[in-house]
């Protein structure tokens, strides 16, 4: 069973590339996690509202500049992002670049806490990948259910559970395709003088990291887009720095390719993505960050500078702290606002009072300390929090926030984690669920109000870092019980 599962994963692209261009399968669970159907349906209801809120916050440029100014003083990368955001939008709360159209592909991550219910861990508005892998994980477990029914059933928590349908790859590809086709059609009208004519194939540019190993996830999306008539090209920021230009009607032109309709950033969430060892820059990473700025002046982009700022830990904290009535600024009704507030876990800003309070707190395991970093490895847990807080200077306070730590239900049945074709029995597996949503130019682009599938990542409860690529997490899927 394990051999067939590992081979199935490789055959279907659920893999990472090795240095020698061979592949190793993504680590996965042999059987899915279980969630109560009402909990899952509640998350599907509330997540599009969160996306609507984040989309509107991201276009409230005065709010971002005002509220994040202190964070920029504490975090050098955040300072660069806020400066680039200002260069796009100026000091007025308005769009200065009509060609710019935001494409928000967001993943909202939750844990179903034993006491408090499902709560948000974080928002991901940039490089929110893994949707292709997750659709395949659901298909893998469906394959095992049919191929090895007795063995598979032995790992299920509830025998009467039903697989939760997941079309994350299909739905995100559909959302991207809609955006690319709309942009291409708009340019066709401009170039033809008022009537849409036959246009070139819509083109999707994926900005990637150099020599990264997570390429099959990207190629699965590429294939899904090609099935919808969309061409995909992949480039690094370094390559793009000398290959981009502006065409007629502010068309973004890529050398050797032609017009670009949508840009998706799989790179750009950390300083290292803009660092080029070949460049001797007086200001670190200036040239490649200006390349990203050039792109955003032209075309539909995920993620915009605004979206990256709006999905930050500080904005998450601000939304958590502010009263529900304040959400009316972004067009949410009071009922919608209370629904959003119901899934936001408690957060606290870092200041002298918070530090003194935490140092006296009897149970430090109830909190996690987070900075503005994306991806794994940026959180501080338990007794290590006091040491970190006490080491911070007042200037650094605003780069950090305390958040209520979530303790999800441990899986009732032991299961097997498969990593590099080797099995490990896990008795205390816990999971988080990320729900994908897609918005284009302020509007949802999937049938379920923007909802576009889910991602399940599981890990032993004893592990802090649950990333599939960089931590001890494994790919999983979901079954529902009533």
N, C-alpha and C positions, 0 to 999 in steps of 0.2 A: 504493500500500500504506500509506504513512504517513498520507495523508489519511483513508483508511478507518479506520485504527487510531485516529486522533484523534477522528473522529466517533463511532466505537463507544464510546470512553471517555466522551465527553460524554453520549451517549444512555443509557449504563448507570450514570450517576451517579458515575463515577470522576473527580471534579472538586472544585475549590475555588471558593467564591463570591467574585466581585469586589465592589467597593464599590457599583457601579451595579446589583447583583443579576443581572448576567450571570455566566457560568461560564467557567473555564479548566480544561482537563483536567489531571489529576495527571501529573507527569512519569513516563515509563515507558520500559522497555527494549523493543526490537522483538523480542527473542527471549530465552528463559529461560536461567538459569544451570544448570550441571550439577553433580550431587553423586553420589558413590559410594553405591549403595543401602545397603551395610552401615553407613555413617556416619549416614545419615538414620534407619535403623531403630534404631541405638544411641541417637540423640537422642530418638526417640519412646519408647524404653524408660526412659531416665533422667529425662526431663523431668517425668513425673507423680510420681516420687520426690522431685524438688526441690520440686514444688508441695505434696506431702504434708508435707515438712520445713518449708517456709515457713508453711504453714497452721498447723502446730502451734507453731512458734516465735511466730507472731503471737498465739496464745492463751496463751503463757507470759508473763504480764504482769510478773511479778517479774523475769524475765530481761531483758526490754526496759528496764524502769526502771533496773535495776542497771547493765547493760552500756552503756547509751546516755547515762548521766548526764553523762559528760565531753564527749560530742559536743554536748549541749544547752548546755553552757557556752561552746562555741566557735562555735555556729551559732544565730543568733536565731530563725530559722524552725523549726529542730529543737527548740529550747527550747519554742516554742509548741506544737508537735505533742506533745511529751512531757508537757507540762502538761495538754493536753486529754485525752490518753490516761489520765493519772492521775485526771482528773475522772470518766471513765467507769468506771474499774476500781478506784479506791482503792488502798490499799497492799497489799491481799491478792490472791493469785493466784486470783481467782475472778470469775465474772460477777456484776455487781451489777444488771444490767438484763436480765431474762429475755426481753423482747421483741426484744432485739438478736440478730440472726442474721447471721454473716459470710458474704458471698458473695465468694469470691476468684476474680476473672477475671484471670489472670496471664499475662504474656508473658515468656518467658525468651529472651534474645538471645544467640546464639552466633556465633563465627567459626571456620571450619575452618582452623586454623593449619598452615602448610606443614610445620613440624617437630613440633609438639606435638599435632596433631589438634584436634578440635572442643573449644572451651573457652567458658565463659560470659563474656559481656561484662558483663551486668547483668540484674537482675530488674526487671520493671515491674508493679507492683500497683495503680497508679492511672492512669486515663486511658489504658489499654492499648488504644487504638483501632486502626484500619487493617485489622482483620480483614475488614470488608466490601469494602474496596478490594482486598485480596489475593485473595479468592475471585474477584473480577471480573478481576484481572490474569491469573489462571490461565485463566479463560474467554476473555479477549482473545487470549492466545497460542494457545489451541485454535482460536479463530475464524480467526486468521491462518494456522495450519497447514493448515486446510481451504481457505480462500479463496485463499491465495497460496502453494501448496505448494513450488514451486521456489525462490522468493525467500526464504521462511521457512527452508527447509532450509539455505540458504547461510550463515545466521548461527549454525547449531547447531554446538557443539563436537563432538558425537558423533551420527552419523546414526541409530544404533540406540537412542537414549535414549527413555524413556517418561515422559510427563507424570505428576508426582506429584499424586494426587488431593488436593484441598483444599476443605473445606467449612467454613472458619472462620466465615463469617457464619452459616451454617445451624446449626452446632453451638453457637456462643455464644448465638445466639437461643434455641435449645432449652434450654440451661442456665439462662438468665435466666427463660424461661417456666416451667420446672419450679419454680424458686424462688418466682416470683410466684404460681403456682397453689397451691403448698403454703401460703404465708402467707395467701392469701385464704381457703383452705379452713379453716385453723386459726381465723381470725377468725369465719368463718361458724358454726363449732361454738360458739365462745364466745358469740356473739350469739343463737344459737338455743337455748342451754341444754343442749347436749350432742349434738346430731345435725346433721350437715351438711345445709344446705338450699341452694336456689338463691341464689347470691350475685351481687353486682355484678361487672362485668367486671374482672379483675385489672388493676391499674394500675402502670405502670413510670414512675418519675420520673428523668429525666436532668438532672443539674445541669451547666450549660454556662457558658462564658465569654460575656460581653456582646460582641455584634457580631463574633463570630469567623467566619472564612471556611471552616473545615473542618466544614461542616454537612451535606454530602451523605453523607458517611460515616455520620453519625448518623441521617439519614433512611433510609438503606438498612437499618440495624438496626431502625428503627421499623417499616418495611414488613414485615420478616421476623417481627417480634413480632406485628404485627397479624394475620398469616396464622395465628398460633397462638392467637388470641383474646386478646391482650394489648394494652391501650391504653397509648400512650406520651405523656407530657407533658414539655415542656422548660422549665426555669426557671433563672434566674441566682440566685446566693446573695442578691443584693440584693432580688430579687423575693420570694424565700422568707422573707426576714427578717420580713416582715409578713403572710405568707399561711399559715403553719403553725400548727397547734394540736394538742392532745391530746384524742382522743375516748375513749369508753368502752373499757375493757380495754387501755388504753395504745395505742390506734389512732392512727397518724399521719394527720392530716387536712389536706388542701390545699384552701384556699378556692376554691370554685367547681368543685371536682373530686370531693372526697370522700376515701375511704380510699386510702392509698398502700401498696403491697405490697413493692416493691423500689426502692431508690435507687441510681443509678449515677453516680459522680462523674467527669465529664469535665473538671471544674475542681477546684482545691483542692491542687495540687501545688507552689504557690509563693505567696509573700506577696501578689503582685499580685492573685491571685484573691479575696483577702479585703479588698482596699482599696477603699473607696468615697469618691470625692472629695466627695460630698454630705454626708458625716458629719464632724463636727469631734470626733474622738475623742482623749481623753487618752492612751489606749493604742492604737497603730495596729492596725487590723484586728480589734478585739475583737468588735464586733457580729456580723460575718459569720462569724467562726470559731465563735462561740457558736451560730449557726444550724446549722452542721455538727454541733456537739456535740448540739444538740437532736434532730436527725435520728437520730443514732446511738443515742440512748436508746430509740428506738421500733421499729425495723424492720430488715429485711434490707438490708445496705449493702455496696457495693463502691465504693471501698475504705474499710475501717475505719481509724481511727488506727493500730491495731495492725498492720494489713497494710502501711500506708505506712511505718511504722518498720521492720518486718521485711524489707521489700524494699530497704532503704537500702544504700548502699555500705559502711557500717560493719558491718552485720550480715553482708553478703556477705564482708567481710574476716574477721570473727570465725569464720564457718563454714569459711573457707578455712584459717585458722591452726590451729583446734582439731583434735585427733586424731579419727579416724573413730569410736573407741569412745565419744566424748562425745555422738554423735548418738542414743545409746540413751535419753537424756533425753526425746527426742521420739518414741520408739517405732520407730525404724528399726533393722533388724537390721544386724549388722556387714557382711554382704554388700551390703545396700542402701546403707549408708554409704560403703563403698569405691566403689561405682558412682557415687554423687554426687561423691565427692572426685575421681574421674577426669576430671571436666569443669570443675573449678574452677581457674582460672588463679592463679598466685602473686600474693599481695598483701602489702604491708608497711605497718604504721602509721607515721605521721610523728612522729618525735622527733629529738633531737639526734644520736643515733647514726646513724639512717637518713639524715639530711641530710648528715652528714659522709661516710657511705658513698657516697651518690649523687654528691656532688661529686667523688669520686675515681673514679667508675665510668667505664671507657673508652668505653662505647657507650651514650650516653644515649637513643638511639632505641629501645632495647629496653623502655622503660617509658613509662607515661602516668600523669599526676597527676590524680586525680579528687576533686571535693568531693561534697556531698550533693545537688546540684541535679538536678532531673529535666529530661529533654529535652536538646536540643543546646546547645552553647556553654559547657559547664562543665568541659571537659578541657583540660589543658596538656600539650604534647608536646615531646619532644626537648630541645634546648638551652634552651628557655624554662623547663623545669622547675626548673633550679638557681636561676634568678633569682626564680621564684615562691617556692620553698622558703626561700631566704635572706631574703625579704621578710616571711615569716610571723612573728608573735610566738608565744611558747610557748602562749599561751592559745588560739591559732587552730589548733594542730597537729591536734587531734582531729577537726576538720571535714574533713580531707583524708586520702587514702590513695594509695599508689603501687600500680600494678597492672602486671603483665607485659603488654606491648603485643603484640597478636596480628597476624600477617601472613598473611592468607588467600591461597589460590592465585589468581593472576590468570587471567582467562578466556583460554583459548587462542585463541579466534577473536574478532576485532574485531566490535563490534556498534554499533548506533545508539541513542543516547539521544534521546528525543523530549520536548521541553519547549516549551510554547506553540506547538505544531505545527511547531517548527523542529528539524531534525536535527543531531546532533553525533556524529561518529565517535569511538568510545572504544576504545583499544587495550589498556588496562590495567585493565579493570573488575574490581572485587572485590566480594564480597557478604557480607552477614550474614543469618542466618536466625533468626527469632523464632518460638518454638512457644507457642501458646496452650493454656491449661488452665483448667478450670472446677471449682471446689469450692463446695458449699453446706453450711453448718453442719457442716463437718468431713468431708464425704464427696464423692467425685467424682460429677459429674452428666452425664458422657458415657460412651459405651460403652467407649472405650479408656482406662479408668482415669483419666478426666479430660482426656485430650488432645482439643484442639478446633481443629486446623488450624494453619497456619503463615503467616508473613509474610517475604517476601524483599525486602531493600533493597540496592541496589547503588550503587557510586560509583567514580569514578576512584581508583586507588591513591594518586595524588598529593594527594588531598583528605582533610583530617582529619575534617570534619563531614559525616556521611552521612545526616542527616535528610531525609526527603522533603519535609516542610513547611518546614523552616527551614534545611536545608543543601543539599548538592549531590547528595543521593541521588535515586534513581529507583526506582519500583515495578517489581518483577520477579516472575518465577515460577520454578518448579523442575522440572527433569527428572532422572531417575535412570538410572544405568548400572550394570550388574553387574560 
